[in-house]
């Protein structure tokens, strides 16, 4: 998705809610069905973006990624990511970028 934003000369340094807002503003009228695929993925994956990489403290207990991200969550993450990658590839090909 950063590749799509780069095409539009938009840079996002925060990969959380700001990424969703910028992506929405830039592509809401352009991607058709692909737009919904990306928004769904962003909304779901944002929750696990940091939790899947770093331990964190919850109610005095340190939880690691393996305590939060189950196999089902990981499989859904992969499925959503694959859909987004395919949509981004198609977009970049249609514009002759790749």
N, C-alpha and C positions, 0 to 999 in steps of 0.2 A: 504494500500500500504506500510505502514511502516512495517507491518508484513512480506511482501515479501522481503523488503530490509534487515530486520533483519535476515531472513533465509540466505541471501547471505553475512551476516556480514558487511553490509553497514549502516551507521548511517547518517541521514540528520537532521541538526538542523534548517535549513531554509526551510519553507514549501512553498516557492515561486518557482521562476525559477530554483533554484538549485535542488529541488526535481524532477522536470521534467527531467533535464539533467542527474542526477544520475540514475533515473529509466530507462531512455532511454539506457544509457551505459550498465547497468546491465542486462536488459531483452530484448533487441532488437531482439535477435535471439532465444529466448526461449519460448515466450508465444503465438505465433501464432496470431489468431484473438483476443485473450484476450488483447494482447499488444495494439492494436488499440483502444479498448474500454477504457483502462486506460489512454492512451495519450489524447484521446478526452476529457475524464472527467477532467484530470489535466488541460488541456488548458482552458477549460470553467470555472471550479471551482476556479482556481487560482485568477481570477478577483474578485470573490466575497468572497474569504476566509476571508479577513479582513473587507471588507465593510459590510458584513452581521452581524458583531459582534460589531463594534465600529463606533461612529460618526466620521466624518472627515470634514475638511474645504475645500470648493470649491468656489473660487472667492469671498471670504469674507463671505460666508454663511455656517453655520454649517448644515450638512446633516446627518440624522440618517439612520440606516439600512432600515427603512420603506420607506425612500425617494428614495432608490436605488433599493432594491430587491422587484420586483413585484411578484404577485402570479404566473405568467407564469415562471419567472426566478426560483422561489423556486421549482415549480413542476419539471422543467427540472433538477435542482440540485439534487432533490431526486431521479429522474429516473436514472440519471448518477451514483449517489452514489450506488444505489441498484445493478446496473449492475457490478460495480467494486467490491462490497462486494461479490457477487456471484462468480465472476471470481477468486478472492483471495481465497475464501473458496474451490473452486474446485482445485486450485493449491496446497493449503496446504494439502488437502485430498489425492491428487495423490502422494504426497511425504510422507504420513504417519505422518504428523506433528499434524493434528487434526483428 
